Amino acid sequence: MSEAVQVQLPPVLRTVVGGQASVNGVGGTIKEVLKDLATARPALGLHFFDESGNVRRNIICLHDGIVIRAQEFAEHNVRAGDELILTDALAAG
């Protein structure tokens, strides 16, 4: 199986994982990594995925200096040792 990808969590999700700033997940795409984390920590899954199993649209990710939106998570490849930074998208008003 693949090596882990480090996922930096926003402060609001750190309480779900006992205060940890980051967690490790396994997968070949961002969505697969989030699914792995959701399996290991179901409370995170409630924040990552909607009732239909789709990634919640308010999540964005920074990977290698590139902003990746939720709808691109299934196609965006990651490698062992990569770091992802998750955050919520901000709505302009």
PyMOL Python script that loads the backbone (N, CA, C, O; Angstrom):
from pymol import cmd

cmd.read_pdbstr("""\
ATOM      1  N   MET A   1       0.833  -1.188   0.000  1.00  0.00           N
ATOM      2  CA  MET A   1       0.000   0.000   0.000  1.00  0.00           C
ATOM      3  C   MET A   1       0.877   1.251   0.000  1.00  0.00           C
ATOM      4  O   MET A   1       2.050   1.182   0.368  1.00  0.00           O
ATOM      5  N   SER A   2       0.336   2.363  -0.398  1.00  0.00           N
ATOM      6  CA  SER A   2       1.060   3.623  -0.534  1.00  0.00           C
ATOM      7  C   SER A   2       1.522   4.152   0.814  1.00  0.00           C
ATOM      8  O   SER A   2       0.969   3.826   1.864  1.00  0.00           O
ATOM      9  N   GLU A   3       2.559   4.982   0.744  1.00  0.00           N
ATOM     10  CA  GLU A   3       3.034   5.695   1.924  1.00  0.00           C
ATOM     11  C   GLU A   3       2.053   6.826   2.245  1.00  0.00           C
ATOM     12  O   GLU A   3       1.205   7.184   1.426  1.00  0.00           O
ATOM     13  N   ALA A   4       2.184   7.368   3.428  1.00  0.00           N
ATOM     14  CA  ALA A   4       1.232   8.365   3.899  1.00  0.00           C
ATOM     15  C   ALA A   4       1.455   9.753   3.293  1.00  0.00           C
ATOM     16  O   ALA A   4       2.563  10.127   2.908  1.00  0.00           O
ATOM     17  N   VAL A   5       0.371  10.479   3.229  1.00  0.00           N
ATOM     18  CA  VAL A   5       0.326  11.893   2.859  1.00  0.00           C
ATOM     19  C   VAL A   5      -0.049  12.646   4.131  1.00  0.00           C
ATOM     20  O   VAL A   5      -0.990  12.257   4.823  1.00  0.00           O
ATOM     21  N   GLN A   6       0.668  13.709   4.445  1.00  0.00           N
ATOM     22  CA  GLN A   6       0.356  14.494   5.629  1.00  0.00           C
ATOM     23  C   GLN A   6      -0.716  15.516   5.293  1.00  0.00           C
ATOM     24  O   GLN A   6      -0.621  16.219   4.287  1.00  0.00           O
ATOM     25  N   VAL A   7      -1.737  15.596   6.138  1.00  0.00           N
ATOM     26  CA  VAL A   7      -2.845  16.516   5.922  1.00  0.00           C
ATOM     27  C   VAL A   7      -2.910  17.490   7.095  1.00  0.00           C
ATOM     28  O   VAL A   7      -3.179  17.097   8.230  1.00  0.00           O
ATOM     29  N   GLN A   8      -2.660  18.764   6.806  1.00  0.00           N
ATOM     30  CA  GLN A   8      -2.774  19.820   7.810  1.00  0.00           C
ATOM     31  C   GLN A   8      -4.253  20.188   7.931  1.00  0.00           C
ATOM     32  O   GLN A   8      -4.914  20.458   6.928  1.00  0.00           O
ATOM     33  N   LEU A   9      -4.760  20.199   9.140  1.00  0.00           N
ATOM     34  CA  LEU A   9      -6.177  20.483   9.380  1.00  0.00           C
ATOM     35  C   LEU A   9      -6.386  21.927   9.829  1.00  0.00           C
ATOM     36  O   LEU A   9      -5.539  22.499  10.516  1.00  0.00           O
ATOM     37  N   PRO A  10      -7.518  22.511   9.438  1.00  0.00           N
ATOM     38  CA  PRO A  10      -7.832  23.846   9.957  1.00  0.00           C
ATOM     39  C   PRO A  10      -8.156  23.741  11.452  1.00  0.00           C
ATOM     40  O   PRO A  10      -8.574  22.681  11.918  1.00  0.00           O
ATOM     41  N   PRO A  11      -7.970  24.818  12.198  1.00  0.00           N
ATOM     42  CA  PRO A  11      -8.209  24.778  13.649  1.00  0.00           C
ATOM     43  C   PRO A  11      -9.565  24.191  14.047  1.00  0.00           C
ATOM     44  O   PRO A  11      -9.652  23.493  15.057  1.00  0.00           O
ATOM     45  N   VAL A  12     -10.604  24.453  13.289  1.00  0.00           N
ATOM     46  CA  VAL A  12     -11.926  23.969  13.650  1.00  0.00           C
ATOM     47  C   VAL A  12     -12.006  22.439  13.638  1.00  0.00           C
ATOM     48  O   VAL A  12     -12.817  21.869  14.368  1.00  0.00           O
ATOM     49  N   LEU A  13     -11.190  21.766  12.831  1.00  0.00           N
ATOM     50  CA  LEU A  13     -11.217  20.301  12.778  1.00  0.00           C
ATOM     51  C   LEU A  13     -10.229  19.646  13.735  1.00  0.00           C
ATOM     52  O   LEU A  13     -10.286  18.434  13.946  1.00  0.00           O
ATOM     53  N   ARG A  14      -9.348  20.409  14.303  1.00  0.00           N
ATOM     54  CA  ARG A  14      -8.359  19.834  15.213  1.00  0.00           C
ATOM     55  C   ARG A  14      -8.996  19.248  16.464  1.00  0.00           C
ATOM     56  O   ARG A  14      -8.480  18.282  17.025  1.00  0.00           O
ATOM     57  N   THR A  15     -10.103  19.816  16.903  1.00  0.00           N
ATOM     58  CA  THR A  15     -10.784  19.274  18.072  1.00  0.00           C
ATOM     59  C   THR A  15     -11.317  17.869  17.805  1.00  0.00           C
ATOM     60  O   THR A  15     -11.450  17.067  18.729  1.00  0.00           O
ATOM     61  N   VAL A  16     -11.621  17.573  16.546  1.00  0.00           N
ATOM     62  CA  VAL A  16     -12.144  16.258  16.162  1.00  0.00           C
ATOM     63  C   VAL A  16     -11.067  15.178  16.292  1.00  0.00           C
ATOM     64  O   VAL A  16     -11.388  14.002  16.461  1.00  0.00           O
ATOM     65  N   VAL A  17      -9.803  15.566  16.215  1.00  0.00           N
ATOM     66  CA  VAL A  17      -8.696  14.603  16.278  1.00  0.00           C
ATOM     67  C   VAL A  17      -7.821  14.834  17.511  1.00  0.00           C
ATOM     68  O   VAL A  17      -6.612  14.606  17.467  1.00  0.00           O
ATOM     69  N   GLY A  18      -8.418  15.275  18.586  1.00  0.00           N
ATOM     70  CA  GLY A  18      -7.699  15.432  19.842  1.00  0.00           C
ATOM     71  C   GLY A  18      -6.673  16.544  19.858  1.00  0.00           C
ATOM     72  O   GLY A  18      -5.698  16.474  20.605  1.00  0.00           O
ATOM     73  N   GLY A  19      -6.879  17.581  19.037  1.00  0.00           N
ATOM     74  CA  GLY A  19      -5.997  18.728  19.042  1.00  0.00           C
ATOM     75  C   GLY A  19      -4.827  18.640  18.078  1.00  0.00           C
ATOM     76  O   GLY A  19      -4.032  19.576  17.995  1.00  0.00           O
ATOM     77  N   GLN A  20      -4.702  17.541  17.349  1.00  0.00           N
ATOM     78  CA  GLN A  20      -3.606  17.398  16.392  1.00  0.00           C
ATOM     79  C   GLN A  20      -3.746  18.408  15.255  1.00  0.00           C
ATOM     80  O   GLN A  20      -4.845  18.640  14.752  1.00  0.00           O
ATOM     81  N   ALA A  21      -2.630  19.001  14.858  1.00  0.00           N
ATOM     82  CA  ALA A  21      -2.634  19.955  13.749  1.00  0.00           C
ATOM     83  C   ALA A  21      -2.615  19.241  12.403  1.00  0.00           C
ATOM     84  O   ALA A  21      -3.053  19.797  11.395  1.00  0.00           O
ATOM     85  N   SER A  22      -2.104  18.002  12.385  1.00  0.00           N
ATOM     86  CA  SER A  22      -2.058  17.248  11.136  1.00  0.00           C
ATOM     87  C   SER A  22      -2.282  15.761  11.411  1.00  0.00           C
ATOM     88  O   SER A  22      -2.060  15.269  12.517  1.00  0.00           O
ATOM     89  N   VAL A  23      -2.723  15.072  10.377  1.00  0.00           N
ATOM     90  CA  VAL A  23      -2.941  13.628  10.421  1.00  0.00           C
ATOM     91  C   VAL A  23      -2.397  13.039   9.117  1.00  0.00           C
ATOM     92  O   VAL A  23      -2.218  13.758   8.134  1.00  0.00           O
ATOM     93  N   ASN A  24      -2.141  11.748   9.112  1.00  0.00           N
ATOM     94  CA  ASN A  24      -1.638  11.083   7.919  1.00  0.00           C
ATOM     95  C   ASN A  24      -2.711  10.208   7.311  1.00  0.00           C
ATOM     96  O   ASN A  24      -3.433   9.503   8.016  1.00  0.00           O
ATOM     97  N   GLY A  25      -2.807  10.263   5.984  1.00  0.00           N
ATOM     98  CA  GLY A  25      -3.751   9.431   5.252  1.00  0.00           C
ATOM     99  C   GLY A  25      -3.063   8.819   4.046  1.00  0.00           C
ATOM    100  O   GLY A  25      -1.987   9.257   3.637  1.00  0.00           O
ATOM    101  N   VAL A  26      -3.697   7.801   3.484  1.00  0.00           N
ATOM    102  CA  VAL A  26      -3.128   7.080   2.351  1.00  0.00           C
ATOM    103  C   VAL A  26      -4.076   7.174   1.169  1.00  0.00           C
ATOM    104  O   VAL A  26      -5.291   7.060   1.330  1.00  0.00           O
ATOM    105  N   GLY A  27      -3.520   7.384  -0.021  1.00  0.00           N
ATOM    106  CA  GLY A  27      -4.324   7.409  -1.230  1.00  0.00           C
ATOM    107  C   GLY A  27      -3.552   8.012  -2.384  1.00  0.00           C
ATOM    108  O   GLY A  27      -2.528   8.668  -2.192  1.00  0.00           O
ATOM    109  N   GLY A  28      -4.052   7.783  -3.580  1.00  0.00           N
ATOM    110  CA  GLY A  28      -3.414   8.295  -4.779  1.00  0.00           C
ATOM    111  C   GLY A  28      -3.971   9.619  -5.249  1.00  0.00           C
ATOM    112  O   GLY A  28      -3.362  10.291  -6.082  1.00  0.00           O
ATOM    113  N   THR A  29      -5.143  10.007  -4.713  1.00  0.00           N
ATOM    114  CA  THR A  29      -5.749  11.301  -5.021  1.00  0.00           C
ATOM    115  C   THR A  29      -6.140  11.961  -3.701  1.00  0.00           C
ATOM    116  O   THR A  29      -6.164  11.314  -2.654  1.00  0.00           O
ATOM    117  N   ILE A  30      -6.442  13.243  -3.766  1.00  0.00           N
ATOM    118  CA  ILE A  30      -6.869  13.936  -2.545  1.00  0.00           C
ATOM    119  C   ILE A  30      -8.130  13.279  -1.986  1.00  0.00           C
ATOM    120  O   ILE A  30      -8.236  13.078  -0.776  1.00  0.00           O
ATOM    121  N   LYS A  31      -9.078  12.945  -2.848  1.00  0.00           N
ATOM    122  CA  LYS A  31     -10.316  12.324  -2.373  1.00  0.00           C
ATOM    123  C   LYS A  31     -10.044  10.990  -1.691  1.00  0.00           C
ATOM    124  O   LYS A  31     -10.655  10.692  -0.664  1.00  0.00           O
ATOM    125  N   GLU A  32      -9.144  10.185  -2.235  1.00  0.00           N
ATOM    126  CA  GLU A  32      -8.809   8.902  -1.614  1.00  0.00           C
ATOM    127  C   GLU A  32      -8.173   9.099  -0.239  1.00  0.00           C
ATOM    128  O   GLU A  32      -8.454   8.343   0.691  1.00  0.00           O
ATOM    129  N   VAL A  33      -7.320  10.107  -0.111  1.00  0.00           N
ATOM    130  CA  VAL A  33      -6.706  10.403   1.190  1.00  0.00           C
ATOM    131  C   VAL A  33      -7.784  10.796   2.195  1.00  0.00           C
ATOM    132  O   VAL A  33      -7.764  10.332   3.335  1.00  0.00           O
ATOM    133  N   LEU A  34      -8.725  11.648   1.783  1.00  0.00           N
ATOM    134  CA  LEU A  34      -9.803  12.058   2.687  1.00  0.00           C
ATOM    135  C   LEU A  34     -10.682  10.871   3.069  1.00  0.00           C
ATOM    136  O   LEU A  34     -11.122  10.771   4.214  1.00  0.00           O
ATOM    137  N   LYS A  35     -10.941   9.969   2.120  1.00  0.00           N
ATOM    138  CA  LYS A  35     -11.722   8.763   2.436  1.00  0.00           C
ATOM    139  C   LYS A  35     -10.994   7.899   3.461  1.00  0.00           C
ATOM    140  O   LYS A  35     -11.611   7.360   4.380  1.00  0.00           O
ATOM    141  N   ASP A  36      -9.674   7.770   3.296  1.00  0.00           N
ATOM    142  CA  ASP A  36      -8.884   7.002   4.257  1.00  0.00           C
ATOM    143  C   ASP A  36      -8.980   7.618   5.647  1.00  0.00           C
ATOM    144  O   ASP A  36      -9.161   6.908   6.635  1.00  0.00           O
ATOM    145  N   LEU A  37      -8.860   8.932   5.720  1.00  0.00           N
ATOM    146  CA  LEU A  37      -8.983   9.620   7.008  1.00  0.00           C
ATOM    147  C   LEU A  37     -10.374   9.444   7.604  1.00  0.00           C
ATOM    148  O   LEU A  37     -10.519   9.259   8.812  1.00  0.00           O
ATOM    149  N   ALA A  38     -11.390   9.502   6.757  1.00  0.00           N
ATOM    150  CA  ALA A  38     -12.777   9.350   7.223  1.00  0.00           C
ATOM    151  C   ALA A  38     -13.036   7.944   7.748  1.00  0.00           C
ATOM    152  O   ALA A  38     -13.813   7.762   8.686  1.00  0.00           O
ATOM    153  N   THR A  39     -12.396   6.961   7.153  1.00  0.00           N
ATOM    154  CA  THR A  39     -12.543   5.579   7.624  1.00  0.00           C
ATOM    155  C   THR A  39     -11.897   5.420   9.000  1.00  0.00           C
ATOM    156  O   THR A  39     -12.471   4.796   9.892  1.00  0.00           O
ATOM    157  N   ALA A  40     -10.716   5.979   9.163  1.00  0.00           N
ATOM    158  CA  ALA A  40      -9.991   5.886  10.427  1.00  0.00           C
ATOM    159  C   ALA A  40     -10.602   6.767  11.518  1.00  0.00           C
ATOM    160  O   ALA A  40     -10.546   6.439  12.704  1.00  0.00           O
ATOM    161  N   ARG A  41     -11.190   7.899  11.091  1.00  0.00           N
ATOM    162  CA  ARG A  41     -11.767   8.870  12.032  1.00  0.00           C
ATOM    163  C   ARG A  41     -13.117   9.335  11.492  1.00  0.00           C
ATOM    164  O   ARG A  41     -13.198  10.376  10.839  1.00  0.00           O
ATOM    165  N   PRO A  42     -14.178   8.567  11.760  1.00  0.00           N
ATOM    166  CA  PRO A  42     -15.490   8.878  11.184  1.00  0.00           C
ATOM    167  C   PRO A  42     -15.973  10.307  11.454  1.00  0.00           C
ATOM    168  O   PRO A  42     -16.715  10.861  10.643  1.00  0.00           O
ATOM    169  N   ALA A  43     -15.576  10.901  12.551  1.00  0.00           N
ATOM    170  CA  ALA A  43     -16.001  12.282  12.826  1.00  0.00           C
ATOM    171  C   ALA A  43     -15.452  13.233  11.766  1.00  0.00           C
ATOM    172  O   ALA A  43     -16.117  14.207  11.411  1.00  0.00           O
ATOM    173  N   LEU A  44     -14.253  12.968  11.259  1.00  0.00           N
ATOM    174  CA  LEU A  44     -13.722  13.788  10.166  1.00  0.00           C
ATOM    175  C   LEU A  44     -14.549  13.597   8.904  1.00  0.00           C
ATOM    176  O   LEU A  44     -14.790  14.547   8.159  1.00  0.00           O
ATOM    177  N   GLY A  45     -14.981  12.366   8.669  1.00  0.00           N
ATOM    178  CA  GLY A  45     -15.792  12.067   7.488  1.00  0.00           C
ATOM    179  C   GLY A  45     -17.047  12.911   7.418  1.00  0.00           C
ATOM    180  O   GLY A  45     -17.476  13.294   6.329  1.00  0.00           O
ATOM    181  N   LEU A  46     -17.641  13.205   8.557  1.00  0.00           N
ATOM    182  CA  LEU A  46     -18.842  14.050   8.583  1.00  0.00           C
ATOM    183  C   LEU A  46     -18.531  15.460   8.075  1.00  0.00           C
ATOM    184  O   LEU A  46     -19.401  16.121   7.508  1.00  0.00           O
ATOM    185  N   HIS A  47     -17.315  15.911   8.275  1.00  0.00           N
ATOM    186  CA  HIS A  47     -16.912  17.245   7.821  1.00  0.00           C
ATOM    187  C   HIS A  47     -16.458  17.229   6.367  1.00  0.00           C
ATOM    188  O   HIS A  47     -16.603  18.227   5.662  1.00  0.00           O
ATOM    189  N   PHE A  48     -15.910  16.105   5.913  1.00  0.00           N
ATOM    190  CA  PHE A  48     -15.369  16.011   4.551  1.00  0.00           C
ATOM    191  C   PHE A  48     -16.415  15.687   3.494  1.00  0.00           C
ATOM    192  O   PHE A  48     -16.349  16.200   2.377  1.00  0.00           O
ATOM    193  N   PHE A  49     -17.395  14.826   3.843  1.00  0.00           N
ATOM    194  CA  PHE A  49     -18.326  14.292   2.845  1.00  0.00           C
ATOM    195  C   PHE A  49     -19.775  14.580   3.212  1.00  0.00           C
ATOM    196  O   PHE A  49     -20.140  14.603   4.387  1.00  0.00           O
ATOM    197  N   ASP A  50     -20.605  14.803   2.174  1.00  0.00           N
ATOM    198  CA  ASP A  50     -22.034  15.001   2.412  1.00  0.00           C
ATOM    199  C   ASP A  50     -22.731  13.643   2.480  1.00  0.00           C
ATOM    200  O   ASP A  50     -22.080  12.600   2.412  1.00  0.00           O
ATOM    201  N   GLU A  51     -24.050  13.663   2.613  1.00  0.00           N
ATOM    202  CA  GLU A  51     -24.837  12.434   2.767  1.00  0.00           C
ATOM    203  C   GLU A  51     -24.746  11.518   1.554  1.00  0.00           C
ATOM    204  O   GLU A  51     -24.972  10.314   1.675  1.00  0.00           O
ATOM    205  N   SER A  52     -24.419  12.066   0.392  1.00  0.00           N
ATOM    206  CA  SER A  52     -24.295  11.287  -0.840  1.00  0.00           C
ATOM    207  C   SER A  52     -22.881  10.759  -1.062  1.00  0.00           C
ATOM    208  O   SER A  52     -22.630  10.058  -2.042  1.00  0.00           O
ATOM    209  N   GLY A  53     -21.968  11.084  -0.173  1.00  0.00           N
ATOM    210  CA  GLY A  53     -20.593  10.633  -0.317  1.00  0.00           C
ATOM    211  C   GLY A  53     -19.718  11.554  -1.147  1.00  0.00           C
ATOM    212  O   GLY A  53     -18.572  11.220  -1.450  1.00  0.00           O
ATOM    213  N   ASN A  54     -20.248  12.702  -1.513  1.00  0.00           N
ATOM    214  CA  ASN A  54     -19.473  13.682  -2.271  1.00  0.00           C
ATOM    215  C   ASN A  54     -18.692  14.579  -1.315  1.00  0.00           C
ATOM    216  O   ASN A  54     -19.141  14.864  -0.204  1.00  0.00           O
ATOM    217  N   VAL A  55     -17.517  15.020  -1.763  1.00  0.00           N
ATOM    218  CA  VAL A  55     -16.739  15.949  -0.950  1.00  0.00           C
ATOM    219  C   VAL A  55     -17.535  17.236  -0.804  1.00  0.00           C
ATOM    220  O   VAL A  55     -18.077  17.758  -1.779  1.00  0.00           O
ATOM    221  N   ARG A  56     -17.601  17.738   0.410  1.00  0.00           N
ATOM    222  CA  ARG A  56     -18.321  19.000   0.642  1.00  0.00           C
ATOM    223  C   ARG A  56     -17.663  20.120  -0.151  1.00  0.00           C
ATOM    224  O   ARG A  56     -16.439  20.251  -0.166  1.00  0.00           O
ATOM    225  N   ARG A  57     -18.478  20.911  -0.798  1.00  0.00           N
ATOM    226  CA  ARG A  57     -17.992  21.932  -1.729  1.00  0.00           C
ATOM    227  C   ARG A  57     -17.243  23.081  -1.051  1.00  0.00           C
ATOM    228  O   ARG A  57     -16.530  23.830  -1.718  1.00  0.00           O
ATOM    229  N   ASN A  58     -17.397  23.225   0.260  1.00  0.00           N
ATOM    230  CA  ASN A  58     -16.740  24.333   0.948  1.00  0.00           C
ATOM    231  C   ASN A  58     -15.272  24.043   1.284  1.00  0.00           C
ATOM    232  O   ASN A  58     -14.575  24.920   1.795  1.00  0.00           O
ATOM    233  N   ILE A  59     -14.800  22.832   1.004  1.00  0.00           N
ATOM    234  CA  ILE A  59     -13.424  22.484   1.330  1.00  0.00           C
ATOM    235  C   ILE A  59     -12.509  22.814   0.156  1.00  0.00           C
ATOM    236  O   ILE A  59     -12.815  22.505  -0.996  1.00  0.00           O
ATOM    237  N   ILE A  60     -11.395  23.441   0.467  1.00  0.00           N
ATOM    238  CA  ILE A  60     -10.352  23.626  -0.534  1.00  0.00           C
ATOM    239  C   ILE A  60      -9.047  23.094   0.045  1.00  0.00           C
ATOM    240  O   ILE A  60      -8.921  22.919   1.257  1.00  0.00           O
ATOM    241  N   CYS A  61      -8.101  22.845  -0.810  1.00  0.00           N
ATOM    242  CA  CYS A  61      -6.844  22.240  -0.410  1.00  0.00           C
ATOM    243  C   CYS A  61      -5.696  22.959  -1.102  1.00  0.00           C
ATOM    244  O   CYS A  61      -5.807  23.348  -2.264  1.00  0.00           O
ATOM    245  N   LEU A  62      -4.621  23.128  -0.400  1.00  0.00           N
ATOM    246  CA  LEU A  62      -3.404  23.656  -0.986  1.00  0.00           C
ATOM    247  C   LEU A  62      -2.431  22.493  -1.122  1.00  0.00           C
ATOM    248  O   LEU A  62      -2.111  21.825  -0.138  1.00  0.00           O
ATOM    249  N   HIS A  63      -1.957  22.249  -2.356  1.00  0.00           N
ATOM    250  CA  HIS A  63      -1.014  21.166  -2.635  1.00  0.00           C
ATOM    251  C   HIS A  63       0.058  21.680  -3.576  1.00  0.00           C
ATOM    252  O   HIS A  63      -0.242  22.119  -4.686  1.00  0.00           O
ATOM    253  N   ASP A  64       1.292  21.628  -3.143  1.00  0.00           N
ATOM    254  CA  ASP A  64       2.414  22.125  -3.941  1.00  0.00           C
ATOM    255  C   ASP A  64       2.192  23.558  -4.435  1.00  0.00           C
ATOM    256  O   ASP A  64       2.531  23.892  -5.570  1.00  0.00           O
ATOM    257  N   GLY A  65       1.621  24.397  -3.568  1.00  0.00           N
ATOM    258  CA  GLY A  65       1.415  25.793  -3.914  1.00  0.00           C
ATOM    259  C   GLY A  65       0.220  26.064  -4.818  1.00  0.00           C
ATOM    260  O   GLY A  65       0.019  27.194  -5.262  1.00  0.00           O
ATOM    261  N   ILE A  66      -0.569  25.039  -5.091  1.00  0.00           N
ATOM    262  CA  ILE A  66      -1.730  25.174  -5.980  1.00  0.00           C
ATOM    263  C   ILE A  66      -3.006  24.986  -5.164  1.00  0.00           C
ATOM    264  O   ILE A  66      -3.108  24.053  -4.368  1.00  0.00           O
ATOM    265  N   VAL A  67      -3.974  25.872  -5.365  1.00  0.00           N
ATOM    266  CA  VAL A  67      -5.275  25.740  -4.711  1.00  0.00           C
ATOM    267  C   VAL A  67      -6.119  24.748  -5.505  1.00  0.00           C
ATOM    268  O   VAL A  67      -6.320  24.917  -6.707  1.00  0.00           O
ATOM    269  N   ILE A  68      -6.610  23.713  -4.826  1.00  0.00           N
ATOM    270  CA  ILE A  68      -7.434  22.685  -5.445  1.00  0.00           C
ATOM    271  C   ILE A  68      -8.822  22.756  -4.812  1.00  0.00           C
ATOM    272  O   ILE A  68      -8.954  22.698  -3.589  1.00  0.00           O
ATOM    273  N   ARG A  69      -9.844  22.879  -5.634  1.00  0.00           N
ATOM    274  CA  ARG A  69     -11.230  22.939  -5.151  1.00  0.00           C
ATOM    275  C   ARG A  69     -11.798  21.536  -5.005  1.00  0.00           C
ATOM    276  O   ARG A  69     -11.324  20.598  -5.647  1.00  0.00           O
ATOM    277  N   ALA A  70     -12.805  21.394  -4.167  1.00  0.00           N
ATOM    278  CA  ALA A  70     -13.384  20.095  -3.837  1.00  0.00           C
ATOM    279  C   ALA A  70     -13.760  19.273  -5.064  1.00  0.00           C
ATOM    280  O   ALA A  70     -13.545  18.061  -5.084  1.00  0.00           O
ATOM    281  N   GLN A  71     -14.316  19.913  -6.083  1.00  0.00           N
ATOM    282  CA  GLN A  71     -14.752  19.171  -7.264  1.00  0.00           C
ATOM    283  C   GLN A  71     -13.575  18.582  -8.051  1.00  0.00           C
ATOM    284  O   GLN A  71     -13.787  17.761  -8.943  1.00  0.00           O
ATOM    285  N   GLU A  72     -12.343  18.985  -7.736  1.00  0.00           N
ATOM    286  CA  GLU A  72     -11.151  18.470  -8.415  1.00  0.00           C
ATOM    287  C   GLU A  72     -10.413  17.409  -7.595  1.00  0.00           C
ATOM    288  O   GLU A  72      -9.423  16.849  -8.065  1.00  0.00           O
ATOM    289  N   PHE A  73     -10.881  17.129  -6.380  1.00  0.00           N
ATOM    290  CA  PHE A  73     -10.166  16.216  -5.484  1.00  0.00           C
ATOM    291  C   PHE A  73     -10.028  14.807  -6.053  1.00  0.00           C
ATOM    292  O   PHE A  73      -8.995  14.168  -5.849  1.00  0.00           O
ATOM    293  N   ALA A  74     -11.034  14.308  -6.759  1.00  0.00           N
ATOM    294  CA  ALA A  74     -10.994  12.937  -7.270  1.00  0.00           C
ATOM    295  C   ALA A  74      -9.962  12.759  -8.377  1.00  0.00           C
ATOM    296  O   ALA A  74      -9.482  11.646  -8.595  1.00  0.00           O
ATOM    297  N   GLU A  75      -9.611  13.835  -9.080  1.00  0.00           N
ATOM    298  CA  GLU A  75      -8.671  13.745 -10.191  1.00  0.00           C
ATOM    299  C   GLU A  75      -7.272  14.231  -9.844  1.00  0.00           C
ATOM    300  O   GLU A  75      -6.339  14.005 -10.615  1.00  0.00           O
ATOM    301  N   HIS A  76      -7.102  14.889  -8.709  1.00  0.00           N
ATOM    302  CA  HIS A  76      -5.805  15.485  -8.380  1.00  0.00           C
ATOM    303  C   HIS A  76      -4.929  14.460  -7.651  1.00  0.00           C
ATOM    304  O   HIS A  76      -5.221  14.071  -6.521  1.00  0.00           O
ATOM    305  N   ASN A  77      -3.866  14.038  -8.307  1.00  0.00           N
ATOM    306  CA  ASN A  77      -2.974  13.012  -7.767  1.00  0.00           C
ATOM    307  C   ASN A  77      -2.043  13.570  -6.689  1.00  0.00           C
ATOM    308  O   ASN A  77      -1.615  14.723  -6.739  1.00  0.00           O
ATOM    309  N   VAL A  78      -1.750  12.713  -5.722  1.00  0.00           N
ATOM    310  CA  VAL A  78      -0.785  13.015  -4.674  1.00  0.00           C
ATOM    311  C   VAL A  78       0.192  11.853  -4.582  1.00  0.00           C
ATOM    312  O   VAL A  78      -0.093  10.742  -5.027  1.00  0.00           O
ATOM    313  N   ARG A  79       1.354  12.134  -3.992  1.00  0.00           N
ATOM    314  CA  ARG A  79       2.392  11.123  -3.836  1.00  0.00           C
ATOM    315  C   ARG A  79       2.744  10.964  -2.355  1.00  0.00           C
ATOM    316  O   ARG A  79       2.501  11.853  -1.539  1.00  0.00           O
ATOM    317  N   ALA A  80       3.315   9.823  -2.040  1.00  0.00           N
ATOM    318  CA  ALA A  80       3.790   9.568  -0.681  1.00  0.00           C
ATOM    319  C   ALA A  80       4.713  10.699  -0.256  1.00  0.00           C
ATOM    320  O   ALA A  80       5.578  11.124  -1.022  1.00  0.00           O
ATOM    321  N   GLY A  81       4.530  11.180   0.956  1.00  0.00           N
ATOM    322  CA  GLY A  81       5.354  12.257   1.483  1.00  0.00           C
ATOM    323  C   GLY A  81       4.847  13.650   1.185  1.00  0.00           C
ATOM    324  O   GLY A  81       5.371  14.625   1.724  1.00  0.00           O
ATOM    325  N   ASP A  82       3.817  13.768   0.323  1.00  0.00           N
ATOM    326  CA  ASP A  82       3.237  15.082   0.034  1.00  0.00           C
ATOM    327  C   ASP A  82       2.542  15.644   1.266  1.00  0.00           C
ATOM    328  O   ASP A  82       2.197  14.912   2.194  1.00  0.00           O
ATOM    329  N   GLU A  83       2.345  16.954   1.255  1.00  0.00           N
ATOM    330  CA  GLU A  83       1.599  17.624   2.314  1.00  0.00           C
ATOM    331  C   GLU A  83       0.412  18.349   1.695  1.00  0.00           C
ATOM    332  O   GLU A  83       0.546  19.059   0.699  1.00  0.00           O
ATOM    333  N   LEU A  84      -0.739  18.156   2.300  1.00  0.00           N
ATOM    334  CA  LEU A  84      -1.962  18.859   1.906  1.00  0.00           C
ATOM    335  C   LEU A  84      -2.358  19.782   3.039  1.00  0.00           C
ATOM    336  O   LEU A  84      -2.237  19.423   4.210  1.00  0.00           O
ATOM    337  N   ILE A  85      -2.827  20.961   2.699  1.00  0.00           N
ATOM    338  CA  ILE A  85      -3.325  21.897   3.706  1.00  0.00           C
ATOM    339  C   ILE A  85      -4.801  22.128   3.399  1.00  0.00           C
ATOM    340  O   ILE A  85      -5.149  22.683   2.356  1.00  0.00           O
ATOM    341  N   LEU A  86      -5.661  21.700   4.314  1.00  0.00           N
ATOM    342  CA  LEU A  86      -7.110  21.863   4.117  1.00  0.00           C
ATOM    343  C   LEU A  86      -7.592  23.137   4.781  1.00  0.00           C
ATOM    344  O   LEU A  86      -7.093  23.550   5.828  1.00  0.00           O
ATOM    345  N   THR A  87      -8.574  23.747   4.141  1.00  0.00           N
ATOM    346  CA  THR A  87      -9.222  24.927   4.708  1.00  0.00           C
ATOM    347  C   THR A  87     -10.628  25.023   4.132  1.00  0.00           C
ATOM    348  O   THR A  87     -10.995  24.264   3.235  1.00  0.00           O
ATOM    349  N   ASP A  88     -11.392  25.937   4.642  1.00  0.00           N
ATOM    350  CA  ASP A  88     -12.726  26.193   4.114  1.00  0.00           C
ATOM    351  C   ASP A  88     -12.668  27.320   3.106  1.00  0.00           C
ATOM    352  O   ASP A  88     -11.928  28.286   3.290  1.00  0.00           O
ATOM    353  N   ALA A  89     -13.446  27.203   2.040  1.00  0.00           N
ATOM    354  CA  ALA A  89     -13.557  28.289   1.071  1.00  0.00           C
ATOM    355  C   ALA A  89     -14.330  29.429   1.727  1.00  0.00           C
ATOM    356  O   ALA A  89     -15.258  29.194   2.501  1.00  0.00           O
ATOM    357  N   LEU A  90     -13.949  30.638   1.419  1.00  0.00           N
ATOM    358  CA  LEU A  90     -14.653  31.807   1.941  1.00  0.00           C
ATOM    359  C   LEU A  90     -15.567  32.350   0.860  1.00  0.00           C
ATOM    360  O   LEU A  90     -15.170  32.498  -0.296  1.00  0.00           O
ATOM    361  N   ALA A  91     -16.781  32.640   1.247  1.00  0.00           N
ATOM    362  CA  ALA A  91     -17.745  33.208   0.299  1.00  0.00           C
ATOM    363  C   ALA A  91     -17.629  34.730   0.327  1.00  0.00           C
ATOM    364  O   ALA A  91     -17.536  35.338   1.393  1.00  0.00           O
ATOM    365  N   ALA A  92     -17.636  35.317  -0.827  1.00  0.00           N
ATOM    366  CA  ALA A  92     -17.603  36.788  -0.917  1.00  0.00           C
ATOM    367  C   ALA A  92     -19.046  37.299  -0.863  1.00  0.00           C
ATOM    368  O   ALA A  92     -19.970  36.637  -1.335  1.00  0.00           O
ATOM    369  N   GLY A  93     -19.215  38.448  -0.299  1.00  0.00           N
ATOM    370  CA  GLY A  93     -20.579  38.907  -0.172  1.00  0.00           C
ATOM    371  C   GLY A  93     -20.750  40.319  -0.329  1.00  0.00           C
ATOM    372  O   GLY A  93     -21.872  40.818  -0.240  1.00  0.00           O
TER     373      GLY A  93
END
""", "prot")
cmd.dss("prot")
cmd.show_as("cartoon", "prot")
cmd.util.cbc("prot")
cmd.orient("prot")
